[in-house]
Amino acid sequence: MRRRRSRAEAGQLVAEYEASGLSRVEFCKKQGLSLATLARYRKRQTQGSPAAGTRWVEVKESAGRPALGIPASSGLAVALPSGRRIEVGRGFDAHTLAQLLDVLERL
């Protein structure tokens, strides 16, 4: 029978997941962890936190040149460690972006 993980161990798994850039499914397969267990650990970690569910990420200013042949725009772009890239142009629809982010969070 497997022993229970301590809160510190569970917190470490959550930190590793969030830094990995992997989807929840990919991370759980790699760690031999169920999706429900990861969800429980993440929920437990954010309960009681003033910024529950908020994650800080490093933002780097671009050198002003388009990356990978992508034309320059006046919008915003986010490049994730996994290689995924999300771009929005000036005047984007915030509601549509929120829906997209919601779908991506479920992956």
C-alpha positions as CSV (number, residue, x, y, z in Angstrom):
1,M,0.0,0.0,0.0
2,R,1.3,3.5,-0.9
3,R,1.9,5.9,1.9
4,R,0.2,9.3,1.9
5,R,2.2,12.3,0.7
6,S,2.8,15.1,3.2
7,R,1.5,18.6,2.4
8,A,5.1,19.6,1.5
9,E,5.4,16.7,-1.0
10,A,2.0,17.6,-2.5
11,G,3.0,21.2,-2.7
12,Q,6.2,20.2,-4.4
13,L,4.3,18.2,-7.0
14,V,2.0,21.2,-7.7
15,A,5.0,23.5,-8.1
16,E,6.6,21.0,-10.5
17,Y,3.4,20.7,-12.5
18,E,3.0,24.5,-12.8
19,A,6.7,24.9,-13.8
20,S,6.6,22.0,-16.3
21,G,4.6,23.6,-19.1
22,L,2.9,20.2,-19.5
23,S,-0.8,19.6,-19.7
24,R,-2.3,18.0,-16.6
25,V,-2.8,14.7,-18.4
26,E,0.9,14.6,-19.6
27,F,2.2,15.6,-16.1
28,C,0.1,13.0,-14.3
29,K,1.1,10.2,-16.7
30,K,4.8,11.2,-16.2
31,Q,4.4,11.2,-12.4
32,G,2.1,8.2,-12.1
33,L,-0.5,10.5,-10.5
34,S,-4.3,10.6,-11.0
35,L,-5.9,13.8,-12.4
36,A,-8.1,13.9,-9.3
37,T,-5.2,13.8,-6.9
38,L,-3.4,16.6,-8.7
39,A,-6.6,18.7,-8.7
40,R,-7.0,18.0,-4.9
41,Y,-3.4,19.1,-4.3
42,R,-3.8,22.2,-6.3
43,K,-7.1,23.1,-4.6
44,R,-5.7,22.5,-1.2
45,Q,-2.7,24.7,-1.9
46,T,-4.8,27.6,-3.1
47,Q,-7.4,27.5,-0.2
48,G,-6.8,30.3,2.2
49,S,-4.4,32.0,-0.1
50,P,-5.3,35.7,-0.7
51,A,-4.5,35.3,-4.4
52,A,-6.1,31.8,-4.8
53,G,-5.4,30.4,-8.2
54,T,-3.1,33.3,-9.2
55,R,0.3,32.4,-10.6
56,W,3.1,34.8,-11.3
57,V,5.0,34.4,-14.5
58,E,8.2,36.0,-15.8
59,V,7.6,38.5,-18.6
60,K,10.4,39.5,-20.9
61,E,10.4,42.4,-23.2
62,S,10.9,41.5,-26.8
63,A,13.8,43.0,-28.7
64,G,11.3,44.6,-31.1
65,R,11.9,42.0,-33.9
66,P,9.1,39.6,-34.8
67,A,9.9,36.0,-33.7
68,L,9.9,33.1,-36.2
69,G,8.8,35.3,-39.1
70,I,5.7,36.5,-37.3
71,P,4.9,40.0,-38.4
72,A,5.1,42.7,-35.7
73,S,1.9,43.8,-34.2
74,S,0.7,46.2,-31.6
75,G,-1.0,43.5,-29.6
76,L,0.3,41.1,-27.0
77,A,1.9,37.6,-27.3
78,V,2.6,35.0,-24.6
79,A,5.1,32.2,-25.3
80,L,4.7,29.3,-23.0
81,P,7.6,27.0,-22.0
82,S,5.8,24.2,-23.8
83,G,6.4,26.1,-27.1
84,R,2.7,27.2,-27.4
85,R,2.2,30.8,-28.2
86,I,-0.9,32.9,-27.7
87,E,-1.3,36.3,-29.5
88,V,-4.0,38.9,-29.4
89,G,-4.1,42.0,-31.5
90,R,-5.0,45.5,-30.5
91,G,-8.8,45.7,-29.8
92,F,-9.1,42.0,-29.1
93,D,-12.3,40.6,-27.6
94,A,-11.6,40.0,-23.9
95,H,-14.5,37.7,-23.5
96,T,-13.3,35.4,-26.2
97,L,-9.8,35.4,-24.8
98,A,-11.2,34.5,-21.3
99,Q,-13.1,31.5,-22.9
100,L,-9.9,30.3,-24.6
101,L,-7.9,30.5,-21.4
102,D,-10.6,28.6,-19.6
103,V,-10.4,25.8,-22.2
104,L,-6.6,25.7,-22.0
105,E,-6.6,25.5,-18.2
106,R,-8.7,22.3,-18.5
107,L,-6.1,20.6,-20.7
